[in-house]
């Protein structure tokens, strides 16, 4: 994916979806929005992942801003920040012991290993 596509999908997509559903929540004075998947990249830089870390950091800030703006309408806005775990998209990384060691060192976890 190109950097612009990553930013558009992750950050702009999150904003436009939240905006669309909030239009239905405001009249009801109730709603729950979870901007999922910001992960640890929202607050830590990872070499070669500029657009991803920028977009996830942006989602984190967007979430806090929307929570502040829409809280008065009974809408809560939160995000989840799970750690690294193996998926179809990134499984090739986990085939490298060097990557797993880097991951555990750079993004320390309580279990000292990626999530399973």
C-alpha distances in whole Angstrom, upper triangle without the diagonal:
4,7,8,6,6,10,11,10,12,14,15,15,17,20,20,21,23,25,25,27,29,31,32,33,35,38,38,38,36,33,30,26,24,21,20,17,18,19,20,17,19,21,21,19,17,16,13,11,12,10,10,14,15,13,15,18,18,18,21,23,22,24,27,28,27,30,32,32,32,35,38,37,37,33,31,28,27,23,23,22,22,22,20,20,19,17,16,12,14,17,16,17,20,21,22,25,24,21,23,26,24,22,26,27,24,24,28,28,32,32,30,28,24,25,26
4,6,5,6,9,10,11,12,14,15,15,18,19,20,21,24,25,26,28,29,31,33,34,35,38,39,39,37,33,31,27,25,22,21,19,19,20,21,18,19,21,20,18,17,16,12,11,11,9,10,14,13,13,15,18,17,18,21,22,22,24,27,27,27,30,32,31,32,35,37,37,37,33,32,28,27,24,24,23,24,24,22,23,22,20,19,16,17,20,19,19,23,24,24,27,26,23,25,27,25,24,27,28,25,25,29,30,33,34,32,30,27,27,29
4,5,5,6,9,10,11,12,13,14,16,17,19,20,22,23,25,26,28,29,32,32,33,36,37,37,35,32,29,26,24,20,20,18,16,18,19,15,16,18,18,15,14,14,11,9,8,5,8,11,10,10,13,14,14,16,18,19,19,21,24,24,24,27,29,29,30,32,35,34,35,31,30,26,25,22,23,21,22,22,21,22,22,21,21,17,17,21,21,20,23,25,25,27,26,22,25,27,24,23,26,27,23,23,27,28,32,32,31,29,26,27,28
4,5,5,6,8,10,10,10,12,15,15,16,18,20,21,22,24,26,27,29,30,31,34,35,35,33,30,28,25,23,20,20,18,17,20,21,17,17,20,20,18,18,17,14,12,11,8,10,13,11,10,13,15,14,15,18,19,18,21,23,23,23,26,28,27,28,31,33,33,33,30,29,25,25,22,23,22,24,24,23,25,25,23,23,19,20,24,24,23,26,28,28,31,29,26,28,30,27,26,29,30,26,26,30,31,34,35,34,32,28,29,31
4,5,5,6,8,10,10,10,13,15,15,16,19,20,20,23,24,26,28,29,30,33,34,34,32,29,27,23,22,18,18,17,16,19,20,17,18,21,21,19,18,18,15,13,12,9,10,13,12,10,13,16,15,15,18,19,18,20,23,23,23,26,28,27,28,30,33,32,32,29,28,24,24,21,22,21,23,23,22,23,23,20,20,16,18,22,22,22,25,27,27,30,29,25,27,30,27,25,29,30,27,26,29,30,33,34,33,31,27,27,29
4,6,5,6,8,9,10,12,14,15,16,18,19,20,22,23,25,27,28,29,32,33,33,31,27,25,21,19,16,15,13,13,15,17,13,14,17,17,16,15,16,13,10,10,6,6,10,10,7,10,13,12,12,15,17,16,18,21,21,21,24,26,26,26,28,31,31,31,27,26,22,21,18,19,18,19,19,18,20,20,18,18,14,15,19,20,19,22,24,25,27,26,22,24,26,24,22,25,26,23,22,26,26,30,30,29,27,24,24,25
4,6,5,5,7,9,10,11,13,14,16,17,19,21,22,23,26,26,27,30,31,31,29,26,24,20,18,15,15,14,13,15,17,13,13,16,17,15,16,17,14,11,10,6,7,9,8,5,9,11,9,10,13,14,13,16,18,18,18,21,23,23,24,26,29,28,29,25,24,20,20,17,18,18,20,20,20,22,22,21,21,18,19,22,23,22,25,27,27,30,28,25,26,28,25,23,27,27,24,23,26,27,30,31,30,29,25,26,27
4,6,6,5,6,9,10,10,12,14,15,16,18,20,21,23,24,25,28,29,29,28,25,23,19,18,15,16,15,15,18,19,17,16,19,20,19,19,20,18,15,14,10,11,13,11,8,11,14,11,11,15,16,14,16,19,19,18,21,23,22,23,26,28,27,28,24,24,20,20,18,20,20,21,23,22,24,24,22,22,19,20,24,25,24,27,29,30,32,31,28,29,31,29,27,30,31,27,26,29,30,33,34,33,31,28,28,29
4,6,6,5,8,10,10,11,13,15,15,17,19,21,22,23,25,28,28,28,26,23,21,17,16,13,13,12,13,16,18,16,15,19,20,19,19,20,18,15,14,11,10,13,12,9,11,14,12,11,15,16,14,16,19,19,18,21,23,23,23,25,28,27,27,23,22,19,18,16,17,18,19,20,20,21,21,19,19,16,18,21,23,22,25,27,28,30,30,26,27,30,27,25,28,29,26,25,28,28,31,32,31,29,25,25,26
4,6,6,6,9,10,11,12,14,16,17,18,20,22,22,24,27,27,27,25,21,19,15,13,10,10,9,9,12,15,12,12,15,17,16,17,18,17,13,13,9,8,10,10,6,7,10,9,8,11,13,11,13,16,16,16,18,21,21,21,23,26,25,25,21,20,16,15,13,14,14,16,17,17,19,19,18,18,15,17,20,22,21,23,26,27,29,28,24,25,27,25,22,25,26,23,22,25,25,28,29,28,26,23,22,24
4,5,5,6,9,10,11,12,14,16,17,19,21,21,22,25,26,25,24,20,18,15,13,10,11,11,10,14,16,13,12,15,17,17,18,20,18,15,13,10,9,11,9,5,7,9,6,6,9,10,8,10,14,13,13,16,18,18,18,21,23,23,23,20,19,15,15,13,15,15,17,19,20,21,23,21,22,19,20,24,25,24,26,29,30,31,30,27,27,30,27,24,27,28,25,23,26,26,29,30,30,28,25,25,27
4,5,5,6,9,10,10,12,14,15,17,19,20,21,24,25,25,23,20,19,15,15,12,14,14,14,17,19,17,15,19,20,20,21,23,21,18,16,12,13,14,12,9,11,12,9,9,13,13,10,12,15,14,14,17,19,18,18,21,23,22,23,20,19,16,17,15,18,18,21,23,23,25,26,24,24,21,23,26,28,27,29,32,33,35,34,30,31,33,30,28,31,32,28,27,30,30,33,34,34,32,29,28,30
4,5,5,6,8,10,11,12,14,16,18,18,20,23,23,24,22,19,17,14,13,10,12,13,13,17,19,18,16,20,22,22,22,24,22,19,18,14,13,15,14,10,12,14,12,10,13,14,12,13,16,16,14,17,20,19,18,21,24,22,23,19,19,15,16,14,16,18,20,22,22,23,24,21,22,19,21,25,27,26,28,31,32,34,33,30,30,33,31,28,30,32,29,27,30,29,32,33,33,31,28,26,28
4,6,5,6,8,10,11,12,14,16,16,18,21,21,21,19,16,14,10,10,7,9,11,11,14,17,16,14,18,20,21,22,24,22,19,18,15,13,15,13,10,10,12,10,7,10,12,9,9,13,13,11,14,16,16,15,18,20,19,19,16,15,12,12,11,13,15,17,20,21,22,23,21,22,20,22,25,27,26,28,31,32,34,33,29,29,32,30,27,29,30,27,25,28,27,29,31,31,29,26,25,26
4,6,5,6,9,10,10,13,15,15,16,19,20,20,18,16,14,11,12,9,12,14,13,17,20,18,16,19,22,22,24,26,24,21,19,16,16,16,14,11,12,13,10,8,11,11,8,9,12,11,9,12,14,13,13,16,18,17,18,15,15,12,13,13,16,17,20,23,24,25,27,25,26,24,25,29,30,30,31,34,35,37,36,32,33,35,32,29,32,33,30,27,30,30,32,34,34,32,29,28,30
4,5,5,6,9,10,11,13,14,15,18,19,20,19,16,15,12,13,12,14,16,16,20,23,21,19,23,25,25,26,28,27,23,22,18,18,19,17,14,15,17,14,12,15,15,11,12,16,14,12,15,17,15,15,18,20,18,19,16,16,14,16,16,18,20,23,25,26,27,28,26,27,24,26,30,32,31,33,36,37,39,38,34,35,37,35,32,34,36,33,30,33,33,35,36,37,35,32,30,32
4,5,5,6,8,10,12,12,14,17,18,18,16,13,13,10,11,10,12,15,15,19,22,21,19,23,25,26,27,29,27,24,23,20,19,20,19,15,15,17,15,12,15,16,12,12,16,15,12,15,17,16,14,17,19,17,18,14,15,12,14,14,16,19,21,24,25,25,27,24,25,23,25,28,31,30,32,35,36,38,38,34,34,36,35,31,33,35,32,30,32,31,33,35,35,33,30,28,29
4,5,5,6,9,10,10,12,15,15,15,14,11,10,7,9,8,12,14,15,19,21,21,18,22,24,26,27,29,28,25,24,21,19,20,19,15,15,16,14,11,13,14,10,9,13,12,9,11,14,12,11,13,16,14,14,11,11,9,11,12,15,18,20,23,25,26,27,26,27,25,27,30,32,32,33,36,37,39,38,34,34,37,35,31,33,35,32,29,31,31,32,34,35,33,30,28,29
4,6,5,7,9,10,10,13,15,15,14,12,12,10,12,12,15,18,18,22,24,24,21,24,27,28,29,32,30,27,25,22,22,22,20,17,18,19,15,13,16,15,11,12,14,12,9,12,14,12,10,14,15,13,15,12,13,12,14,15,19,21,24,27,28,29,31,29,30,28,30,33,35,35,36,39,40,42,41,38,38,40,38,35,37,38,35,32,35,34,36,37,38,37,34,32,33
4,6,6,8,9,11,13,14,15,14,12,13,11,14,13,16,19,20,24,27,26,24,27,30,30,32,34,32,29,28,24,23,25,23,19,20,21,18,16,18,18,15,15,17,16,13,15,17,15,13,16,18,15,16,13,15,14,16,17,20,23,25,28,30,30,31,29,30,28,30,33,36,35,37,40,41,43,43,39,39,41,39,36,38,40,37,34,37,36,38,39,40,38,35,33,34
4,5,5,6,9,11,11,12,11,9,10,8,11,12,15,18,19,23,26,26,23,27,30,31,32,34,33,30,29,26,24,25,24,20,20,22,19,16,18,19,15,14,17,16,12,14,16,14,12,14,16,13,13,11,12,12,14,16,18,22,24,27,29,29,30,28,29,28,30,33,36,35,36,39,41,42,42,39,38,41,39,36,37,39,36,34,36,34,36,37,38,37,33,31,32
4,5,5,6,9,10,10,9,8,9,8,12,13,16,20,20,24,26,26,23,26,30,31,33,35,34,30,29,26,25,26,24,21,21,21,19,16,18,17,14,13,15,14,10,11,13,11,8,11,12,9,10,8,10,10,14,16,19,22,25,28,30,31,32,31,32,30,32,35,38,37,38,41,43,44,44,40,40,42,40,37,38,40,37,34,36,35,36,38,39,38,35,33,34
4,6,6,7,9,10,11,10,12,12,16,16,20,23,23,27,30,29,27,30,33,34,36,38,37,33,32,29,28,29,27,24,24,25,22,19,21,20,17,16,18,16,13,15,16,13,11,14,14,11,13,11,14,14,17,19,23,26,28,32,33,34,36,33,34,33,35,38,40,40,41,44,46,47,47,43,43,45,43,40,42,43,40,38,40,38,40,42,43,41,38,36,37
4,6,6,7,9,9,9,11,12,15,17,20,23,24,28,31,31,28,31,34,36,37,40,39,35,34,31,30,30,29,26,25,26,24,21,23,23,19,18,20,19,15,16,18,15,12,14,15,11,12,11,14,14,18,20,23,26,28,32,34,34,35,33,34,33,36,38,41,41,42,45,46,48,48,44,43,46,44,41,42,44,41,38,40,39,40,41,43,41,38,36,37
4,6,5,6,6,5,8,10,14,16,19,22,23,26,29,29,27,30,33,35,36,39,38,34,34,31,29,29,28,25,24,25,23,20,21,21,18,16,18,17,13,13,15,13,10,11,12,8,8,7,10,12,15,18,21,24,27,30,32,33,35,33,34,33,35,38,41,40,41,44,45,47,47,43,42,44,43,39,41,42,40,37,38,37,38,39,41,40,37,34,35
4,5,5,7,8,11,12,16,18,21,24,25,28,31,31,28,30,34,36,37,40,40,36,35,32,31,31,29,26,26,26,23,21,22,21,18,16,17,16,12,13,14,11,8,10,9,6,8,7,11,13,17,19,23,26,29,32,34,35,37,36,37,36,38,41,43,43,43,47,48,49,49,45,44,46,45,41,42,44,41,38,40,38,39,41,43,42,39,37,38
4,5,8,10,14,15,19,21,24,28,28,32,34,34,32,34,38,39,41,44,43,39,38,35,34,34,33,30,29,30,27,25,25,25,22,20,21,20,16,16,17,15,12,13,12,8,10,11,14,16,20,23,26,29,32,36,38,38,40,38,40,39,41,43,46,46,46,50,51,52,52,48,48,50,48,45,46,48,45,42,43,42,43,44,46,45,42,40,41
4,5,8,12,14,18,20,23,27,28,31,33,34,31,34,37,39,41,44,43,39,39,36,34,34,33,30,29,30,28,25,25,25,22,20,21,20,17,16,18,16,12,13,12,8,8,9,13,15,19,22,25,28,30,34,36,37,39,37,39,38,40,42,45,45,45,49,50,51,51,47,46,49,47,44,45,46,44,41,42,40,41,42,44,43,41,38,39
4,7,11,13,17,19,22,26,26,29,32,33,30,32,35,38,39,42,42,38,37,35,33,33,32,29,28,28,26,23,23,23,20,18,19,18,15,14,15,13,10,9,8,5,5,7,11,13,17,20,23,27,29,33,35,36,38,37,39,38,40,42,45,44,45,48,49,50,50,46,45,47,46,42,43,45,42,39,40,38,39,41,43,42,39,37,38
4,7,10,14,17,19,23,24,26,29,30,27,30,33,35,37,40,40,36,35,33,31,31,30,27,26,26,25,21,21,22,19,17,17,17,14,12,14,13,10,9,10,7,5,5,8,11,14,17,20,24,26,30,32,33,35,34,36,35,37,39,42,41,41,45,46,47,47,43,42,44,43,39,40,42,39,36,37,35,36,38,40,39,36,33,35
4,7,10,13,16,19,20,23,26,27,24,27,30,32,34,37,37,33,32,30,28,28,27,24,22,23,22,18,19,19,17,14,15,16,12,11,14,13,9,9,11,9,6,4,6,8,11,14,17,20,23,26,29,29,31,30,32,31,33,35,38,38,38,41,42,43,44,40,39,41,40,36,37,39,36,33,34,32,33,35,37,36,33,30,31
4,7,10,12,16,17,20,22,23,21,24,27,29,31,34,33,30,29,27,25,25,24,21,20,21,19,16,16,17,15,12,13,15,11,10,13,13,10,10,13,11,9,6,5,6,8,11,13,17,19,23,25,26,28,27,29,28,29,32,35,34,34,38,39,40,40,36,35,37,36,32,33,35,33,29,31,29,29,31,33,32,29,26,28
4,6,9,13,14,17,20,20,18,21,24,26,27,30,30,26,26,23,21,21,21,18,16,17,16,12,13,14,12,9,11,13,10,9,13,13,10,11,14,13,11,7,6,5,6,8,11,14,17,20,22,23,25,24,26,25,26,29,32,31,31,35,36,37,37,33,32,35,33,30,31,33,30,27,28,27,28,30,31,30,27,25,26
4,6,9,11,13,16,17,15,18,21,23,24,27,27,23,23,21,18,18,19,16,13,15,14,11,11,13,11,8,11,13,11,10,14,15,13,14,17,16,14,11,8,6,5,5,7,11,13,17,19,20,22,21,23,22,23,26,29,28,28,31,32,33,33,30,29,31,30,26,27,29,27,23,25,23,24,26,27,26,23,21,22
4,7,8,11,14,14,12,15,18,20,21,24,24,20,20,17,15,15,15,12,10,12,11,7,8,11,9,7,10,12,11,11,15,15,14,15,19,18,17,13,11,7,6,5,7,9,12,15,17,18,20,19,21,20,21,24,26,25,26,29,30,31,31,27,27,29,27,24,25,27,24,21,23,22,24,26,26,25,22,20,22
4,6,8,12,13,12,15,17,19,19,22,22,18,19,17,14,14,15,12,10,12,13,9,10,13,12,10,13,15,14,14,18,19,18,18,22,21,20,16,14,11,8,5,5,7,9,12,14,15,17,16,18,17,18,20,23,22,22,26,27,28,28,24,24,26,24,21,22,24,22,19,21,20,21,23,23,22,19,17,18
4,5,9,9,9,13,14,16,16,19,19,15,16,14,11,11,13,11,8,11,12,9,10,13,13,12,15,17,17,17,20,21,21,21,25,25,23,20,17,14,11,7,6,6,7,9,10,12,14,13,15,14,14,17,20,18,19,22,23,24,24,21,20,22,21,17,19,21,19,16,18,17,19,20,21,19,16,14,16
4,7,7,6,9,11,13,14,17,17,13,14,13,9,9,10,8,5,7,9,7,7,10,11,10,13,15,15,16,19,20,20,21,24,24,23,20,17,13,11,7,6,5,8,9,11,13,16,15,18,16,16,19,21,19,20,23,24,25,24,20,20,22,20,17,18,20,17,14,17,17,19,21,21,19,16,15,18
4,5,6,8,9,12,12,16,16,13,14,14,10,9,12,11,7,9,12,10,9,13,14,13,15,18,19,18,21,23,23,23,27,27,26,23,19,16,13,9,7,4,5,6,7,10,13,14,17,15,14,17,19,17,17,21,21,21,21,17,17,18,17,13,15,16,14,11,13,13,16,17,17,15,13,12,15
4,5,6,6,9,10,14,15,12,13,14,11,9,12,12,9,9,13,12,10,14,16,15,16,19,20,20,22,25,25,25,29,29,28,25,22,18,15,12,10,6,7,6,8,11,14,16,19,17,15,18,19,17,17,21,20,20,19,16,15,16,14,11,13,14,11,8,11,11,14,16,15,14,12,13,16
4,5,5,6,7,11,12,9,10,10,7,5,8,9,6,7,11,11,10,13,15,15,16,19,20,21,23,25,25,26,29,30,29,26,23,19,16,13,12,9,10,9,10,13,15,16,18,16,14,17,19,16,17,21,20,21,19,16,16,17,15,12,14,15,11,10,13,14,17,19,18,17,14,15,18
4,6,8,10,14,14,11,11,11,9,6,7,8,5,4,8,8,7,9,11,12,13,15,17,17,19,21,22,23,26,27,26,23,20,16,14,11,11,8,11,11,12,16,18,19,21,19,18,21,22,20,21,24,24,24,23,20,20,21,18,15,17,18,14,12,15,16,19,21,20,20,17,18,21
4,7,10,13,15,12,12,13,11,8,9,11,8,6,10,11,9,11,14,14,14,16,19,19,20,22,24,24,27,29,28,25,22,19,16,13,13,10,12,12,14,17,20,21,24,21,20,23,24,21,22,25,24,24,23,20,20,20,17,15,16,16,12,11,14,15,18,20,19,19,18,18,22
4,7,10,12,10,10,13,11,7,10,12,10,9,13,14,12,14,17,17,18,20,22,23,24,26,27,28,31,32,31,28,25,22,19,16,15,12,13,12,13,16,19,20,23,20,18,21,21,18,19,23,21,21,19,16,17,17,14,12,14,13,9,9,12,14,17,19,18,18,16,18,21
4,7,9,8,8,10,9,6,9,12,11,10,13,15,14,16,18,19,20,22,24,25,26,28,29,30,34,34,34,31,28,24,22,19,18,15,16,14,14,17,19,20,22,20,17,20,20,17,19,22,20,21,18,15,17,17,13,12,15,14,10,11,14,17,20,22,20,19,18,19,23
4,6,6,7,10,9,7,10,13,12,12,15,17,17,19,21,22,23,25,26,27,29,31,32,33,36,37,36,33,30,26,24,20,19,16,16,14,13,16,17,18,20,17,15,17,17,14,16,19,17,18,15,12,14,14,11,10,13,13,9,10,14,16,20,21,19,18,16,18,21
4,6,7,11,11,10,12,15,15,15,18,19,20,21,23,25,26,27,29,30,32,33,35,36,39,40,39,36,33,30,27,24,22,19,19,17,15,18,19,20,21,18,15,18,17,14,17,19,17,18,15,13,15,16,12,12,15,15,12,13,17,19,23,24,21,20,18,21,24
4,6,9,9,9,11,14,14,15,17,19,20,22,23,25,26,28,29,31,32,33,35,36,39,40,39,36,33,30,27,24,23,20,20,18,16,19,19,19,20,16,14,17,16,14,17,19,17,19,16,14,17,18,14,14,18,18,15,16,20,22,26,26,23,22,20,22,24
4,6,5,6,8,10,11,12,14,15,16,18,20,21,23,24,25,27,29,30,31,32,36,36,36,32,30,26,24,20,19,17,17,16,14,17,17,17,18,14,13,16,16,14,17,19,18,20,18,14,17,18,15,14,17,18,14,15,18,20,24,25,23,21,18,20,22
4,5,5,6,8,10,10,12,14,15,16,18,20,21,22,24,26,27,28,29,31,34,35,35,31,29,25,23,20,20,18,19,18,17,20,20,20,21,18,17,20,20,17,20,23,22,23,21,18,20,21,18,17,20,20,16,17,21,22,26,27,25,24,21,23,25
4,6,5,6,8,10,10,12,14,15,16,18,20,21,22,24,26,26,27,29,32,32,32,29,27,23,22,19,19,17,19,18,17,20,20,20,20,17,16,20,20,18,21,24,23,25,23,20,22,24,20,19,22,23,19,19,23,24,27,28,27,25,22,23,26
4,5,5,6,8,10,11,12,14,15,16,19,20,21,22,24,25,26,28,31,31,31,27,25,21,19,16,16,14,15,15,14,16,17,16,17,14,14,17,18,16,19,21,21,23,22,18,19,21,18,16,20,20,17,16,20,21,24,25,24,22,19,20,22
4,6,5,6,8,10,11,12,14,15,17,18,20,21,23,24,25,27,30,30,30,26,24,20,18,15,15,12,14,14,14,16,18,18,20,16,16,19,20,17,20,23,22,23,21,18,19,20,17,15,18,18,15,14,18,19,22,24,22,21,18,19,22
4,6,5,6,9,10,11,12,14,16,16,18,20,21,22,24,25,28,29,29,26,23,20,18,16,16,15,17,17,17,20,21,21,23,19,19,22,23,21,23,26,25,27,25,22,23,24,21,19,22,22,18,17,21,22,26,27,26,25,22,23,26
4,5,5,6,9,10,10,12,14,15,16,18,20,20,21,23,26,26,26,23,21,17,16,13,14,13,16,16,17,19,21,20,21,18,18,22,23,21,23,26,26,28,26,23,24,25,22,20,23,24,20,19,22,23,26,27,27,25,22,22,25
4,5,5,6,9,10,10,13,14,15,16,19,20,20,22,25,25,25,21,19,15,13,10,11,10,12,13,14,16,18,18,20,17,17,20,22,20,22,25,25,26,25,21,22,23,21,18,20,21,18,16,19,20,22,24,23,22,19,19,22
4,5,5,6,9,10,11,13,14,16,17,18,20,21,24,25,25,21,19,15,14,11,12,11,14,15,16,19,21,21,23,20,20,23,25,22,24,27,27,28,26,23,23,24,21,19,21,21,18,16,19,20,23,25,24,23,21,21,24
4,5,5,6,8,10,10,12,14,15,16,18,19,22,23,23,20,18,14,13,12,14,13,16,18,19,22,24,23,25,22,22,26,27,25,27,30,30,31,29,26,26,28,25,22,25,25,21,20,23,23,26,28,28,27,24,24,27
4,5,5,6,9,10,10,12,14,15,16,17,20,21,20,17,15,11,10,8,11,11,14,16,18,20,22,21,23,21,21,24,26,24,26,29,29,31,30,26,26,28,25,22,24,25,22,20,22,22,25,27,27,26,23,22,25
4,5,5,7,9,10,11,13,14,15,16,20,20,20,17,14,10,9,7,9,9,13,15,17,20,22,22,24,22,22,25,27,25,26,30,30,30,29,26,26,27,24,22,23,24,20,18,20,20,23,25,25,24,22,21,24
4,5,5,6,9,10,11,12,14,15,18,19,19,17,14,11,11,10,13,13,17,18,21,23,26,26,28,25,25,29,30,28,30,33,33,33,32,29,29,30,27,24,26,26,23,21,23,24,26,28,28,28,25,25,28
4,5,5,6,8,10,10,12,13,16,17,17,14,13,10,10,10,13,14,18,20,22,24,27,26,28,25,26,29,31,29,31,34,34,35,34,30,31,32,29,27,28,29,26,23,26,26,28,30,30,30,27,26,29
4,5,5,6,9,10,10,11,15,15,15,12,10,6,6,7,10,12,16,18,21,23,25,25,27,25,25,29,31,29,30,34,34,35,34,30,30,31,29,26,27,28,25,23,25,24,26,28,29,28,26,24,27
4,6,5,6,9,10,10,13,15,15,12,10,7,8,9,12,14,17,20,23,25,28,28,30,28,28,31,33,31,32,36,36,36,35,32,31,33,30,27,28,29,26,23,25,25,26,29,29,29,27,26,29
4,5,5,6,9,10,12,14,15,12,11,9,10,12,15,17,21,23,26,28,31,30,32,30,30,34,36,34,35,38,38,39,38,34,34,36,33,30,31,32,29,26,28,28,30,32,33,33,30,29,32
4,5,5,6,8,11,11,12,9,8,7,9,11,15,17,21,23,26,28,30,29,31,29,30,33,36,34,35,39,39,40,39,35,35,37,34,31,33,33,30,28,30,29,31,33,34,33,31,29,31
4,6,5,5,9,10,10,7,6,5,7,10,14,16,20,23,26,28,30,30,32,30,31,34,36,35,35,39,39,40,39,36,35,36,34,31,32,33,30,27,29,28,29,32,33,32,30,28,31
4,6,6,8,10,11,9,9,9,11,14,17,19,23,26,28,31,33,33,35,34,34,37,39,37,38,42,42,42,42,38,38,39,36,33,34,35,32,29,31,30,31,34,35,35,33,31,34
4,6,7,8,10,9,10,10,13,15,19,21,25,28,30,32,35,34,36,34,35,38,40,39,40,44,44,44,44,40,40,41,39,36,37,38,34,32,34,33,34,37,38,38,35,34,36
4,5,5,7,5,7,8,12,15,18,21,24,28,30,32,34,33,35,34,35,38,40,39,40,43,44,45,44,40,40,41,39,36,37,38,35,32,34,33,34,37,38,37,35,33,35
4,5,5,5,6,8,11,15,18,21,24,27,30,32,35,34,36,35,36,38,41,40,40,44,44,45,44,41,40,41,39,36,37,38,35,32,33,32,33,35,37,37,34,32,34
4,6,7,9,12,15,18,22,25,28,31,34,36,38,38,40,38,39,42,45,43,44,47,48,49,48,44,44,45,43,40,40,41,39,36,37,36,36,39,41,40,38,36,38
4,6,9,11,15,18,22,25,28,31,34,35,38,37,39,37,39,41,44,43,44,47,48,49,48,45,44,46,44,40,41,42,40,37,38,37,37,40,41,41,38,36,38
4,7,10,13,17,20,23,26,29,32,33,36,35,37,36,37,40,43,42,42,45,46,47,47,43,42,44,42,39,39,41,38,35,36,34,35,37,39,39,36,34,35
4,7,10,13,17,20,23,26,29,30,32,31,33,32,34,36,39,38,38,42,43,44,43,40,39,41,39,36,36,38,35,32,33,32,32,35,36,36,33,31,32
4,7,10,13,17,19,23,26,27,30,29,31,30,31,34,37,35,35,39,40,40,40,37,36,37,36,32,33,34,32,29,30,28,29,31,33,32,30,27,29
4,7,11,14,17,20,23,24,27,26,28,27,28,31,33,32,32,36,37,37,37,33,33,34,33,29,30,31,29,26,27,26,27,29,30,30,27,25,27
4,7,10,13,16,19,21,24,23,26,25,25,28,30,29,29,33,33,34,34,30,29,31,29,26,26,28,25,22,23,22,23,25,27,26,23,21,24
4,7,10,13,16,17,20,20,22,21,21,24,27,25,25,29,30,30,30,26,25,27,26,22,23,25,22,19,20,19,21,23,24,23,20,18,20
4,6,10,12,14,17,17,20,19,19,21,24,22,22,26,27,27,27,24,22,24,23,19,20,22,20,16,18,16,17,19,20,19,17,15,17
4,7,10,12,15,16,19,18,17,19,22,20,20,24,24,24,24,20,19,21,19,16,16,18,16,13,14,13,15,17,17,16,14,12,15
4,7,8,12,13,16,16,15,17,19,17,17,21,21,21,22,18,16,18,17,14,14,17,15,11,13,11,13,14,15,13,10,9,11
4,7,10,12,16,15,13,15,17,15,14,18,18,18,18,15,13,15,14,10,11,13,12,8,9,8,11,11,11,10,7,7,10
4,7,9,13,12,10,11,13,11,10,14,15,15,15,12,10,12,12,8,9,12,11,8,10,9,12,12,12,9,6,6,9
4,6,10,11,9,9,12,11,9,13,14,14,16,12,10,14,14,10,11,15,14,12,13,11,14,13,13,9,6,5,6
4,7,8,6,5,9,8,7,10,12,13,15,12,10,14,14,12,13,17,16,14,16,15,17,15,15,11,8,7,7
4,5,5,6,9,10,9,12,14,16,18,15,14,17,17,15,17,20,19,17,19,18,20,19,19,15,11,11,10
4,6,5,8,10,10,12,15,17,19,16,16,20,20,17,20,23,22,20,22,21,24,22,22,18,15,14,13
4,6,8,9,11,13,15,17,18,15,15,19,18,16,19,22,20,19,21,21,24,23,22,19,15,15,15
4,5,6,7,10,11,14,14,11,12,15,15,13,15,18,17,16,18,18,21,20,19,16,12,13,13
4,5,5,7,9,12,14,11,11,15,15,13,16,18,18,17,19,19,21,20,18,15,12,13,12
4,5,5,7,11,12,10,11,14,15,14,16,19,19,18,20,21,24,22,20,17,14,16,15
4,5,6,9,9,6,8,11,11,10,13,15,15,15,17,18,21,19,17,14,12,14,14
4,5,7,9,7,6,10,11,10,12,14,15,14,16,16,19,17,15,11,9,12,12
4,6,9,8,8,11,13,12,14,17,18,18,19,19,22,19,17,14,13,15,14
4,5,5,7,9,10,11,13,14,15,16,17,18,21,19,17,14,13,16,16
4,5,5,6,9,10,11,12,14,15,16,17,19,17,14,12,12,15,16
4,6,5,6,9,10,10,12,14,15,17,19,18,14,13,13,17,18
4,5,5,6,9,10,10,11,13,15,18,17,14,11,11,14,16
4,5,5,6,9,10,10,11,12,15,13,10,8,8,11,13
4,5,5,6,8,10,10,12,14,13,9,8,10,13,15
4,6,5,6,8,9,12,15,15,11,10,11,14,17
4,5,5,5,7,9,13,12,9,8,7,11,14
4,6,5,5,7,10,9,6,6,7,10,13
4,6,6,9,12,12,8,9,10,14,17
4,6,9,13,14,11,11,11,14,18
4,6,10,11,9,9,9,11,15
4,7,8,6,8,9,11,15
4,5,5,6,7,9,12
4,6,8,10,10,13
4,5,8,8,11
4,7,9,12
4,6,9
4,7
4
